[in-house]
Amino acid sequence: MRYKSVTAAIAGLIATIVAGPSAAHVTIDKKEVAVGSFYKAVFTVPHGCDGSATVKIAVQIPEGVISVKPMVKPGWTLEVKRGAYAKPYSFLHGAKFTEGPKEIVWSGGNLPDAYFDEFVVQTFIAGELAPGATLYFPVVQTCEKGETSWVQVPAANKPDEKLGQPAPALKLLPAATKAH
């Protein structure tokens, strides 16, 4: 009996180690933020595509994420694709944003499969967004050979649904109260 338990534990550990890199996905480091506040999204790319180096990362910006400013990465070309928002969003001091970055693309670099890197975007989370909601940042990772789309989002009625290639998610918290 004890031998079977030890064997099962070792098999589980080996499966975790072997599946580890392939199960990893593009994530964001800070998974919660208050509406009406600045947010620095750090997208971590943990590996390439089946041994192939990553050469392009494209991040879609969800509705209500405004004042988007990507960080330049030496050795990578940066492209900002702009578009109109579904509605105007308030920014600081009453400014209204009606359009802005909808997708950020880093390309032309080379991130070998054996290494990880981070891609950073400074943003503002509009105060008009609903606390308790979750925003998703779909990411397409292009490699020298192949591509992985981290774009899956859970069904509205299944928020805890396990997905094979989930989009990085950000939970919205109530606006922070200011001390007087």
N, CA, C and O of each residue as an XYZ file, in Angstrom:
720
protein
N       0.826     -1.193      0.000
C       0.000      0.000      0.000
C       0.869      1.255      0.000
O       0.645      2.186     -0.774
N       1.869      1.261      0.887
C       2.741      2.419      0.976
C       3.516      2.597     -0.328
O       3.727      3.727     -0.770
N       3.940      1.503     -0.943
C       4.689      1.540     -2.206
C       3.852      2.208     -3.296
O       4.367      3.007     -4.078
N       2.541      1.872     -3.347
C       1.652      2.473     -4.341
C       1.525      3.979     -4.119
O       1.503      4.738     -5.088
N       1.443      4.423     -2.879
C       1.324      5.853     -2.575
C       2.577      6.612     -3.005
O       2.488      7.685     -3.600
N       3.737      6.049     -2.699
C       5.000      6.685     -3.082
C       5.128      6.718     -4.601
O       5.542      7.726     -5.173
N       4.769      5.606     -5.255
C       4.837      5.544     -6.717
C       3.898      6.573     -7.341
O       4.270      7.250     -8.299
N       2.695      6.694     -6.811
C       1.725      7.667     -7.340
C       2.233      9.095     -7.131
O       2.085      9.939     -8.015
N       2.826      9.368     -5.978
C       3.354     10.708     -5.701
C       4.494     11.051     -6.652
O       4.558     12.167     -7.167
N       5.389     10.105     -6.887
C       6.513     10.332     -7.801
C       5.987     10.537     -9.225
O       6.467     11.419     -9.937
N       5.022      9.747     -9.638
C       4.445      9.892    -10.983
C       3.803     11.261    -11.139
O       3.944     11.895    -12.185
N       3.098     11.725    -10.108
C       2.476     13.050    -10.150
C       3.507     14.153    -10.244
O       3.327     15.117    -10.988
N       4.597     14.015     -9.487
C       5.672     15.002     -9.524
C       6.318     15.044    -10.902
O       6.573     16.125    -11.433
N       6.582     13.893    -11.479
C       7.179     13.833    -12.819
C       6.240     14.458    -13.844
O       6.688     15.204    -14.715
N       4.952     14.168    -13.752
C       3.975     14.751    -14.690
C       3.952     16.264    -14.572
O       3.854     16.966    -15.579
N       4.042     16.774    -13.338
C       4.059     18.227    -13.138
C       5.312     18.846    -13.741
O       5.237     19.884    -14.398
N       6.456     18.222    -13.523
C       7.711     18.748    -14.070
C       7.697     18.714    -15.586
O       8.081     19.688    -16.233
N       7.257     17.598    -16.160
C       7.224     17.466    -17.619
C       6.213     18.417    -18.225
O       6.491     19.018    -19.262
N       5.036     18.575    -17.607
C       3.984     19.427    -18.160
C       4.207     20.890    -17.817
O       3.598     21.760    -18.438
N       5.063     21.185    -16.845
C       5.267     22.548    -16.374
C       5.415     23.581    -17.472
O       4.564     24.465    -17.574
N       6.461     23.519    -18.311
C       6.638     24.543    -19.315
C       5.493     24.636    -20.313
O       5.124     25.741    -20.712
N       4.922     23.518    -20.726
C       3.859     23.582    -21.706
C       2.566     24.099    -21.091
O       1.718     24.638    -21.803
N       2.400     23.942    -19.768
C       1.189     24.406    -19.111
C       1.280     25.891    -18.758
O       0.254     26.534    -18.533
N       2.480     26.435    -18.708
C       2.640     27.847    -18.370
C       2.048     28.706    -19.477
O       1.995     28.300    -20.638
N       1.602     29.902    -19.098
C       1.001     30.782    -20.092
C       1.336     32.230    -19.798
O       1.863     32.549    -18.732
N       1.034     33.101    -20.735
C       1.281     34.526    -20.548
C       0.360     35.014    -19.431
O      -0.842     34.751    -19.454
N       0.921     35.720    -18.463
C       0.164     36.205    -17.309
C       0.461     37.677    -17.052
O       1.391     38.248    -17.622
N      -0.344     38.276    -16.188
C      -0.028     39.610    -15.672
C       0.298     39.443    -14.194
O      -0.268     38.584    -13.517
N       1.221     40.277    -13.696
C       1.691     40.064    -12.331
C       0.706     40.547    -11.275
O       0.514     39.857    -10.273
N       0.084     41.690    -11.456
C      -0.873     42.219    -10.483
C      -2.264     41.930    -11.022
O      -2.640     42.460    -12.068
N      -3.033     41.101    -10.331
C      -4.286     40.582    -10.870
C      -5.528     41.335    -10.405
O      -6.638     40.974    -10.797
N      -5.371     42.377     -9.575
C      -6.498     43.177     -9.099
C      -6.107     44.641     -9.100
O      -4.952     44.986     -8.851
N      -7.094     45.514     -9.385
C      -6.855     46.955     -9.355
C      -8.182     47.668     -9.109
O      -9.240     47.193     -9.523
N      -8.115     48.805     -8.437
C      -9.309     49.613     -8.197
C      -9.660     50.404     -9.449
O      -8.775     50.905    -10.143
N     -10.960     50.517     -9.738
C     -11.379     51.360    -10.859
C     -10.987     52.805    -10.538
O     -10.895     53.186     -9.371
N     -10.758     53.600    -11.578
C     -10.376     54.999    -11.380
C      -8.950     55.163    -10.901
O      -8.638     56.135    -10.213
N      -8.059     54.209    -11.261
C      -6.673     54.322    -10.816
C      -5.710     53.892    -11.926
O      -6.098     53.243    -12.898
N      -4.459     54.272    -11.750
C      -3.424     53.852    -12.686
C      -3.106     52.379    -12.456
O      -3.236     51.862    -11.347
N      -2.685     51.718    -13.532
C      -2.352     50.293    -13.452
C      -1.195     50.001    -14.395
O      -1.252     50.323    -15.582
N      -0.151     49.393    -13.860
C       0.984     48.963    -14.679
C       0.835     47.474    -14.928
O       1.029     46.658    -14.027
N       0.486     47.127    -16.175
C       0.322     45.725    -16.554
C       1.668     45.179    -16.998
O       2.260     45.668    -17.960
N       2.144     44.167    -16.296
C       3.403     43.506    -16.640
C       3.050     42.114    -17.153
O       2.675     41.234    -16.377
N       3.171     41.919    -18.469
C       2.853     40.644    -19.105
C       4.116     39.782    -19.110
O       5.123     40.155    -19.711
N       4.060     38.643    -18.447
C       5.196     37.732    -18.382
C       5.026     36.639    -19.432
O       4.010     35.945    -19.470
N       6.042     36.499    -20.284
C       6.079     35.447    -21.299
C       7.106     34.432    -20.809
O       8.305     34.706    -20.856
N       6.653     33.245    -20.329
C       7.553     32.309    -19.664
C       8.374     31.397    -20.574
O       9.323     30.763    -20.116
N       8.020     31.325    -21.853
C       8.727     30.416    -22.761
C       8.259     30.671    -24.183
O       7.343     31.461    -24.411
N       8.886     30.006    -25.132
C       8.496     30.124    -26.539
C       7.396     29.148    -26.893
O       6.581     28.779    -26.048
N       7.376     28.730    -28.151
C       6.357     27.803    -28.658
C       7.037     26.481    -29.013
O       7.709     26.386    -30.040
N       6.869     25.475    -28.181
C       7.434     24.149    -28.439
C       8.913     24.203    -28.818
O       9.332     23.577    -29.792
N       9.699     24.951    -28.047
C      11.139     25.034    -28.277
C      11.576     26.166    -29.192
O      12.774     26.420    -29.324
N      10.647     26.841    -29.817
C      10.950     27.921    -30.761
C      10.916     29.278    -30.054
O      10.085     29.496    -29.173
N      11.807     30.180    -30.432
C      11.910     31.502    -29.807
C      10.711     32.381    -30.130
O      10.172     32.327    -31.235
N      10.292     33.195    -29.155
C       9.232     34.185    -29.347
C       9.797     35.380    -30.105
O      10.862     35.894    -29.762
N       9.075     35.823    -31.146
C       9.526     36.953    -31.959
C       8.490     38.085    -32.018
O       8.758     39.151    -32.573
N       7.298     37.842    -31.438
C       6.254     38.871    -31.473
C       5.251     38.609    -30.363
O       4.865     37.467    -30.111
N       4.832     39.687    -29.699
C       3.789     39.639    -28.679
C       2.781     40.729    -29.027
O       3.147     41.897    -29.152
N       1.503     40.346    -29.184
C       0.434     41.300    -29.475
C      -0.594     41.229    -28.349
O      -1.165     40.171    -28.086
N      -0.827     42.369    -27.684
C      -1.736     42.440    -26.544
C      -2.930     43.312    -26.922
O      -2.759     44.465    -27.317
N      -4.136     42.765    -26.802
C      -5.347     43.545    -27.035
C      -5.721     44.251    -25.738
O      -5.693     43.657    -24.660
N      -6.072     45.530    -25.862
C      -6.426     46.345    -24.702
C      -7.944     46.337    -24.543
O      -8.656     46.707    -25.476
N      -8.454     45.923    -23.383
C      -9.904     45.869    -23.202
C     -10.533     47.263    -23.096
O      -9.874     48.239    -22.736
N     -11.804     47.323    -23.416
C     -12.595     48.551    -23.322
C     -12.528     49.086    -21.891
O     -12.663     48.324    -20.934
N     -12.319     50.403    -21.745
C     -12.257     51.036    -20.432
C     -10.857     51.149    -19.868
O     -10.664     51.760    -18.817
N      -9.875     50.575    -20.545
C      -8.470     50.725    -20.163
C      -7.937     51.829    -21.068
O      -7.808     51.647    -22.279
N      -7.625     52.993    -20.458
C      -7.281     54.181    -21.241
C      -5.904     54.712    -20.855
O      -5.243     54.172    -19.969
N      -5.487     55.766    -21.525
C      -4.180     56.386    -21.287
C      -3.075     55.332    -21.318
O      -2.210     55.288    -20.443
N      -3.124     54.491    -22.338
C      -2.214     53.347    -22.474
C      -0.867     53.807    -23.028
O      -0.801     54.457    -24.072
N       0.200     53.462    -22.318
C       1.565     53.817    -22.722
C       2.460     52.595    -22.573
O       2.815     52.220    -21.455
N       2.827     51.971    -23.689
C       3.696     50.791    -23.606
C       5.150     51.174    -23.321
O       5.594     52.269    -23.666
N       5.873     50.264    -22.693
C       7.294     50.467    -22.429
C       8.088     49.971    -23.640
O       7.838     48.889    -24.170
N       9.040     50.784    -24.055
C       9.930     50.419    -25.156
C      10.861     49.309    -24.680
O      11.342     49.339    -23.547
N      11.116     48.322    -25.553
C      12.046     47.240    -25.234
C      13.180     47.282    -26.250
O      12.938     47.146    -27.450
N      14.401     47.468    -25.791
C      15.526     47.458    -26.733
C      15.541     46.165    -27.558
O      15.363     45.073    -27.017
N      15.753     46.301    -28.867
C      15.797     45.155    -29.756
C      14.443     44.749    -30.318
O      14.367     43.855    -31.161
N      13.375     45.392    -29.861
C      12.023     45.089    -30.329
C      11.435     46.343    -30.981
O      11.722     47.464    -30.561
N      10.615     46.141    -32.006
C       9.877     47.233    -32.641
C       8.530     47.337    -31.948
O       7.887     46.322    -31.678
N       8.105     48.545    -31.663
C       6.853     48.774    -30.959
C       5.833     49.381    -31.912
O       6.128     50.354    -32.604
N       4.634     48.807    -31.947
C       3.541     49.328    -32.772
C       2.318     49.502    -31.874
O       1.972     48.606    -31.105
N       1.669     50.658    -31.977
C       0.463     50.935    -31.213
C      -0.677     51.101    -32.209
O      -0.673     52.022    -33.025
N      -1.657     50.198    -32.133
C      -2.827     50.269    -33.015
C      -3.944     50.968    -32.253
O      -4.371     50.507    -31.195
N      -4.411     52.082    -32.801
C      -5.412     52.917    -32.137
C      -6.805     52.691    -32.719
O      -6.950     52.198    -33.838
N      -7.821     53.056    -31.951
C      -9.195     52.968    -32.418
C     -10.134     53.709    -31.485
O      -9.726     54.190    -30.428
N     -11.391     53.797    -31.883
C     -12.413     54.482    -31.091
C     -12.909     53.576    -29.965
O     -12.969     52.355    -30.111
N     -13.264     54.199    -28.838
C     -13.869     53.464    -27.734
C     -15.380     53.387    -27.964
O     -15.930     54.182    -28.726
N     -16.040     52.453    -27.325
C     -17.488     52.300    -27.446
C     -18.217     53.498    -26.838
O     -19.331     53.827    -27.245
N     -17.580     54.145    -25.862
C     -18.161     55.333    -25.222
C     -17.010     56.160    -24.652
O     -15.900     55.647    -24.507
N     -17.255     57.430    -24.327
C     -16.191     58.245    -23.719
C     -15.906     57.796    -22.282
O     -16.808     57.370    -21.560
N     -14.634     57.900    -21.884
C     -14.222     57.559    -20.526
C     -13.541     58.757    -19.896
O     -12.795     59.487    -20.548
N     -13.816     58.946    -18.599
C     -13.241     60.067    -17.862
C     -11.829     59.745    -17.420
O     -11.508     58.626    -17.020
N     -10.991     60.783    -17.510
C      -9.622     60.688    -17.035
C      -9.460     61.730    -15.939
O     -10.454     62.246    -15.428
N      -8.269     62.036    -15.584
C      -7.998     63.007    -14.525
C      -8.472     64.403    -14.903
O      -8.411     64.785    -16.071
N      -8.940     65.158    -13.933
C      -9.325     66.565    -14.088
C     -10.392     66.773    -15.158
O     -10.408     67.810    -15.821
N     -11.289     65.791    -15.334
C     -12.421     65.936    -16.238
C     -12.151     65.668    -17.708
O     -13.065     65.779    -18.524
N     -10.945     65.324    -18.064
C     -10.651     65.020    -19.468
C     -11.440     63.781    -19.888
O     -11.652     62.873    -19.083
N     -11.876     63.746    -21.154
C     -12.615     62.600    -21.695
C     -11.783     61.961    -22.796
O     -11.218     62.654    -23.641
N     -11.713     60.643    -22.780
C     -11.019     59.892    -23.823
C     -12.075     59.182    -24.666
O     -12.909     58.450    -24.134
N     -12.039     59.398    -25.975
C     -12.985     58.752    -26.887
C     -12.294     57.746    -27.797
O     -12.949     56.963    -28.484
N     -10.971     57.773    -27.795
C     -10.196     56.814    -28.581
C      -8.836     56.642    -27.935
O      -8.424     57.430    -27.084
N      -8.152     55.597    -28.357
C      -6.820     55.341    -27.814
C      -6.307     53.997    -28.286
O      -6.910     53.365    -29.153
N      -5.197     53.561    -27.718
C      -4.619     52.273    -28.104
C      -5.581     51.111    -27.858
O      -6.156     50.981    -26.777
N      -5.742     50.274    -28.876
C      -6.590     49.083    -28.792
C      -5.744     47.801    -28.805
O      -6.186     46.740    -28.363
N      -4.508     47.934    -29.327
C      -3.595     46.790    -29.370
C      -2.162     47.306    -29.346
O      -1.829     48.294    -30.000
N      -1.321     46.618    -28.577
C       0.106     46.927    -28.498
C       0.850     45.711    -29.042
O       0.581     44.578    -28.642
N       1.795     45.955    -29.965
C       2.543     44.858    -30.585
C       4.038     45.118    -30.451
O       4.545     46.148    -30.895
N       4.736     44.170    -29.832
C       6.197     44.174    -29.816
C       6.628     43.102    -30.810
O       6.155     41.968    -30.729
N       7.519     43.435    -31.749
C       7.960     42.451    -32.740
C       9.425     42.654    -33.089
O      10.034     43.664    -32.736
N       9.976     41.675    -33.790
C      11.346     41.777    -34.272
C      12.415     41.417    -33.267
O      13.597     41.381    -33.610
N      12.028     41.150    -32.036
C      12.996     40.731    -31.037
C      13.190     39.225    -31.101
O      12.693     38.558    -32.008
N      13.915     38.705    -30.130
C      14.142     37.266    -30.088
C      14.252     36.845    -28.635
O      15.241     37.135    -27.962
N      13.214     36.150    -28.156
C      13.183     35.631    -26.799
C      13.298     34.110    -26.882
O      12.307     33.428    -27.145
N      14.526     33.563    -26.655
C      14.711     32.108    -26.745
C      13.771     31.367    -25.799
O      13.399     31.876    -24.742
N      13.402     30.172    -26.196
C      12.464     29.339    -25.441
C      12.924     29.098    -24.004
O      12.087     28.963    -23.112
N      14.208     29.043    -23.763
C      14.744     28.731    -22.435
C      14.697     29.914    -21.467
O      15.063     29.767    -20.301
N      14.249     31.090    -21.936
C      14.228     32.292    -21.102
C      12.824     32.866    -21.028
O      11.938     32.489    -21.796
N      12.637     33.794    -20.081
C      11.369     34.507    -19.981
C      11.655     35.995    -20.125
O      12.803     36.428    -20.023
N      10.608     36.770    -20.363
C      10.746     38.220    -20.413
C       9.414     38.842    -20.024
O       8.393     38.161    -19.925
N       9.450     40.158    -19.806
C       8.254     40.900    -19.434
C       8.030     42.038    -20.422
O       8.976     42.664    -20.901
N       6.765     42.288    -20.713
C       6.343     43.345    -21.615
C       5.396     44.225    -20.808
O       4.414     43.727    -20.256
N       5.676     45.536    -20.731
C       5.011     46.412    -19.773
C       4.189     47.493    -20.468
O       4.601     48.070    -21.474
N       3.000     47.750    -19.888
C       2.102     48.786    -20.380
C       1.572     49.565    -19.173
O       1.012     48.971    -18.252
N       1.746     50.895    -19.173
C       1.160     51.744    -18.137
C      -0.225     52.157    -18.616
O      -0.381     52.564    -19.767
N      -1.242     52.056    -17.745
C      -2.619     52.362    -18.138
C      -3.357     53.114    -17.039
O      -2.827     53.344    -15.952
N      -4.586     53.487    -17.348
C      -5.520     54.023    -16.367
C      -6.808     53.228    -16.517
O      -7.310     53.058    -17.628
N      -7.345     52.739    -15.401
C      -8.581     51.954    -15.411
C      -9.737     52.923    -15.166
O      -9.878     53.467    -14.070
N     -10.557     53.134    -16.185
C     -11.630     54.136    -16.120
C     -12.554     53.899    -14.929
O     -12.895     52.764    -14.597
N     -12.945     54.996    -14.300
C     -13.842     54.934    -13.148
C     -15.245     54.484    -13.504
O     -16.011     54.100    -12.620
N     -15.598     54.523    -14.788
C     -16.925     54.091    -15.229
C     -17.083     52.563    -15.240
O     -18.199     52.055    -15.359
N     -15.989     51.849    -15.119
C     -16.055     50.387    -15.128
C     -16.630     49.870    -13.810
O     -16.502     50.519    -12.772
N     -17.262     48.702    -13.859
C     -17.954     48.139    -12.701
C     -17.017     47.333    -11.799
O     -16.385     46.380    -12.254
N     -16.928     47.716    -10.516
C     -16.169     46.883     -9.582
C     -16.763     45.474     -9.567
O     -17.976     45.300     -9.681
N     -15.908     44.490     -9.427
C     -16.338     43.102     -9.434
C     -16.221     42.460    -10.809
O     -16.194     41.234    -10.924
N     -16.152     43.289    -11.857
C     -15.998     42.759    -13.210
C     -14.552     42.301    -13.417
O     -13.656     42.663    -12.655
N     -14.350     41.513    -14.443
C     -13.015     41.067    -14.823
C     -12.744     41.525    -16.244
O     -13.568     41.336    -17.139
N     -11.576     42.130    -16.445
C     -11.133     42.520    -17.781
C     -10.155     41.470    -18.282
O      -9.380     40.911    -17.507
N     -10.197     41.205    -19.583
C      -9.285     40.231    -20.184
C      -8.425     40.918    -21.231
O      -8.911     41.736    -22.011
N      -7.144     40.577    -21.240
C      -6.160     41.104    -22.179
C      -5.715     39.950    -23.087
O      -4.711     39.304    -22.790
N      -6.425     39.674    -24.174
C      -5.995     38.597    -25.070
C      -4.599     38.867    -25.632
O      -4.292     39.988    -26.036
N      -3.761     37.835    -25.656
C      -2.379     37.957    -26.117
C      -2.110     36.883    -27.168
O      -2.451     35.716    -26.977
N      -1.494     37.289    -28.281
C      -1.050     36.334    -29.285
C       0.478     36.343    -29.263
O       1.110     37.381    -29.463
N       1.049     35.189    -29.020
C       2.499     34.995    -28.948
C       2.940     34.301    -30.236
O       2.581     33.149    -30.482
N       3.718     35.006    -31.051
C       4.210     34.445    -32.306
C       5.665     34.040    -32.116
O       6.468     34.790    -31.561
N       5.986     32.845    -32.586
C       7.342     32.327    -32.460
C       7.947     32.110    -33.850
O       7.257     32.211    -34.865
N       9.258     31.808    -33.877
C       9.900     31.522    -35.160
C       9.156     30.406    -35.877
O       9.007     30.427    -37.099
N       8.692     29.435    -35.107
C       7.893     28.328    -35.647
C       6.658     28.198    -34.778
O       6.732     27.686    -33.661
N       5.546     28.650    -35.273
C       4.289     28.483    -34.550
C       3.800     29.738    -33.857
O       4.450     30.783    -33.865
N       2.641     29.595    -33.265
C       1.976     30.714    -32.603
C       1.065     30.146    -31.528
O       0.485     29.074    -31.704
N       0.936     30.861    -30.415
C       0.023     30.472    -29.352
C      -0.860     31.661    -29.038
O      -0.370     32.762    -28.791
N      -2.170     31.434    -29.049
C      -3.142     32.498    -28.762
C      -3.679     32.319    -27.352
O      -4.439     31.393    -27.069
N      -3.266     33.228    -26.473
C      -3.735     33.224    -25.081
C      -4.960     34.135    -25.037
O      -4.893     35.251    -24.520
N      -6.080     33.654    -25.582
C      -7.242     34.510    -25.800
C      -8.541     33.958    -25.210
O      -9.586     34.599    -25.318
N      -8.490     32.806    -24.604
C      -9.726     32.208    -24.089
C     -10.193     32.930    -22.830
O      -9.394     33.247    -21.948
N     -11.503     33.186    -22.759
C     -12.119     33.781    -21.574
C     -13.248     32.854    -21.119
O     -13.897     32.213    -21.945
N     -13.479     32.782    -19.812
C     -14.544     31.894    -19.336
C     -15.919     32.412    -19.747
O     -16.110     33.612    -19.946
N     -16.862     31.499    -19.870
C     -18.243     31.884    -20.145
C     -18.755     32.715    -18.981
O     -18.319     32.528    -17.845
N     -19.671     33.628    -19.252
C     -20.197     34.529    -18.219
C     -20.752     33.771    -17.023
O     -20.632     34.232    -15.888
N     -21.352     32.626    -17.262
C     -21.944     31.855    -16.164
C     -20.973     30.839    -15.553
O     -21.356     30.061    -14.679
N     -19.697     30.849    -16.020
C     -18.686     29.918    -15.501
C     -17.369     30.669    -15.233
O     -16.365     30.378    -15.882
N     -17.351     31.626    -14.294
C     -16.141     32.435    -14.087
C     -14.918     31.645    -13.622
O     -13.789     32.104    -13.795
N     -15.128     30.455    -13.031
C     -14.004     29.646    -12.553
C     -13.626     28.536    -13.525
O     -12.870     27.628    -13.178
N     -14.152     28.611    -14.732
C     -13.889     27.602    -15.755
C     -12.389     27.509    -16.046
O     -11.717     28.529    -16.204
N     -11.871     26.281    -16.115
C     -10.459     26.058    -16.435
C     -10.301     26.069    -17.948
O     -11.021     25.365    -18.657
N      -9.360     26.867    -18.443
C      -9.150     27.024    -19.871
C      -7.743     26.596    -20.255
O      -6.814     26.733    -19.459
N      -7.577     26.084    -21.455
C      -6.273     25.635    -21.930
C      -5.336     26.776    -22.277
O      -4.135     26.688    -22.021
N      -5.867     27.849    -22.859
C      -5.044     28.994    -23.254
C      -5.738     30.293    -22.830
O      -6.223     31.053    -23.668
N      -5.775     30.533    -21.505
C      -6.528     31.670    -20.988
C      -5.862     33.019    -21.276
O      -4.637     33.140    -21.282
N      -6.703     34.023    -21.513
C      -6.219     35.397    -21.628
C      -5.881     35.895    -20.226
O      -6.574     35.547    -19.269
N      -4.824     36.705    -20.085
C      -4.535     37.290    -18.774
C      -5.756     38.074    -18.271
O      -6.394     38.797    -19.036
N      -6.071     37.926    -16.990
C      -7.283     38.512    -16.416
C      -6.951     39.496    -15.304
O      -5.982     39.326    -14.564
N      -7.791     40.544    -15.205
C      -7.631     41.583    -14.192
C      -8.973     41.812    -13.519
O      -9.938     42.200    -14.178
N      -9.047     41.578    -12.218
C     -10.270     41.768    -11.431
C     -10.354     43.229    -10.993
O      -9.378     43.791    -10.495
N     -11.534     43.844    -11.183
C     -11.738     45.240    -10.815
C     -12.288     45.353     -9.405
O     -13.259     44.688     -9.045
N     -11.649     46.210     -8.610
C     -12.049     46.457     -7.235
C     -12.736     47.811     -7.148
O     -12.593     48.633     -8.053
N     -13.495     48.061     -6.053
C     -14.104     49.387     -5.893
C     -13.027     50.473     -5.858
O     -11.881     50.223     -5.485
N     -13.424     51.681     -6.256
C     -12.502     52.815     -6.239
C     -11.973     53.024     -4.833
O     -12.694     52.855     -3.850
N     -10.711     53.391     -4.755
C     -10.089     53.655     -3.450
C     -10.694     54.918     -2.855
O     -10.970     55.880     -3.571
N     -10.898     54.909     -1.549
C     -11.404     56.107     -0.879
C     -10.214     56.955     -0.470
O      -9.154     56.439     -0.114
N     -10.403     58.251     -0.527
C      -9.317     59.176     -0.192
C      -9.465     59.641      1.248
O     -10.556     59.989      1.699
N      -8.350     59.639      1.952
C      -8.346     60.116      3.336
C      -8.421     61.643      3.347
O      -7.820     62.303      2.499
N      -9.151     62.193      4.295
C      -9.283     63.659      4.393
C      -8.348     64.196      5.452
O      -8.308     65.403      5.686
